[in-house]
C-alpha cells in the first residue's frame, strides 16, 4: 500500500466520521426541540391554570368572573376592577400561548383547543368590553389575531354553561 492509498482511505474514514457526527447532531437537535415544545406546552397550560386557580379557590372571585363575563354592569366598581385584572391576566396567558404557537412551539391540535376556548371567551360581553378599552396592552400580532376570530354561533363560557345546565 502506498501513501496515496493510505491518504485516500484516511480521507474516506474522516468523511464517514463527519457524516456520522452530523447525523448524531441532527438527532440530538430533534430531541432537544421536542423537549422544548413539550416544556412550552406545559408552561402554557400552567400559566392559564395559575390564572384560573384563584377563581376555583375563591367563591367571590369566581362569582365576579362569571357575572362579569356576561353582565359587567351588574358588578360594582371594585368588582369591575377585579374582573379587569383577571381578564388582563387571562388574555396575557393566551397571548403567550399564541406566541408559542406562532413560533412553532405549540402542537397544532393543542393550539386548536386553546383557540376555541379563547374564541368563546373574547366574545363574552365582559371581555369584549375590556378588549375595546385596553387592546394596546397586547402585541399587535395578538390584537390582529383576536380581532380576526369568528364569534361562535353559541357562546359557551362558565357563565353561559351554568344556564344551560339549569335548563337540562
N, C-alpha and C positions, 0 to 999 in steps of 0.2 A: 504494500500500500504506500502510495507516495503522498507528499504533503498536500497536493491539490485534492485528493480523495478525502484525506483527513479533514481538511478545511471545509469541503462540501458537506460531509457528514455532521461536523460540528455546527455548521450554519443551519442544517435541517433540524437538528436536535434543538437548537436555540429557537428557531421559528416555531416549532411544535410547543415548546415551553411558553413562548409568548402567547400563542393561541389558547393554550390551556389556562393561562393566567387571566386572560381577558374573559374567557367563559366563566371561570370561577368568580371573577369580579362582578360580572353581569348577574349571576345567580345571587350573590350577596346583596347587590343593589336592589334586585327584585324583592328579596325577602325583607330588606330594610324598608322599602316603600310600602309593602303590605303591612308591616308592623306599624308604620307611621299612620297609615289610613285607619287601621283599627283603633289606634290611640286617639286619633282625631274624632272618629265616630263616637267613641266612648266619652270623650270630653264634651262633645256637643250634647249628648243625652244628659250628662251630669250637669251641664250649665242650665239646661231647662228644668231639670229636677230641682236644682238649687232655688230657682225662682218659684216653682210651684209648691215646693215643700212647705213653705210658710203658709200657703193657702190651705194645705191639708191639716196643718197642726194648729191653726188659729181660726176658730169658727167666725170671729168677727171679720178677719181679713178675707176669708172665703166668701162671706156674705157681701162684703164691699165689692169684691171681684165679680161675683155672679150678678149682682144687681147692676153694677157699673157697666158691665158688658152690654146689657140690654136697655138700661134707662139711667144714664148718668145724671139726669136731672133729679132722680129720686135720692141722690146722695147729698149729704151736707157738704159744705166747702172743705172741711177737714177730710171727709171720706173721699171726695173727688181728688184731693191731693194725694192720698194714699193710693187710690186707683191709678192715677197718673204715674206715680213712682213704680208701681207694679207693672204697668203697661210698658214703660220705658225699659225696664229690666227684661221683660218678656220679649219685646221686639229686638233688643240688643242681642239676646241669646239667639234669636232667629237670624239676625244679620250675620252673626258669626257662623252659624250653620250654613247659611247661603254662601258665605265667603269660602268655606271649606269645600262646598260642592263645586263652585266655580273653578277652584284651583285643583280639582280632581282628587280631593282627599276624602270625599264622601261618596259612598256607594249609591248608584242611581236609584235603586229600589228603596233604600232607606230615605234618600232625599225626597222621593215622590210622596212618601208618607208624611214627612215633615212639611212639605209644600202644601199638601192637602189640609193639614191641621192649620197652618198659617192662613190659608185661603178662607177658611171658615171664620177664624177669629178676627182678621182685619176687616171682615165685612160686618162684624158686630157693631152696633151703633156707638158704643162707648169707645172702642179702639179706633173706629173710623173718625170720631170726633178728635181724639188725641192726635191721630195721624195728620189731620188737617192743620192742627195748631203747631206741631213740632216736627215736621219732616226733615228739617235741616240738621237735626242731631244725628242723622243716619247718613251713610255714604250715598253718593249719587247713584252708584250701581244698584244698591239695595232699594233706594227710592224708586228707580225705574222699574225694577223687578216687581215690587209690591203694587205699584200703580198699574202695571200691566196684568195683574192677576184677575181672572174672570171671577166675579162673585158667584158663590154656589147657588143653585136653584133653591135649595132648602138649607139655610144656615144652621149648623149644629155646633153649639158651644155648650159649656157646662150650664149656662143659663137657659138655653132652649131645650137641652136634653131633659132637664128636670120636668119641664112642662109636658114633654112627650111621654115621660114615664107615668105621669099622673093620669094622662088620657087613656093609657093602655089598660 
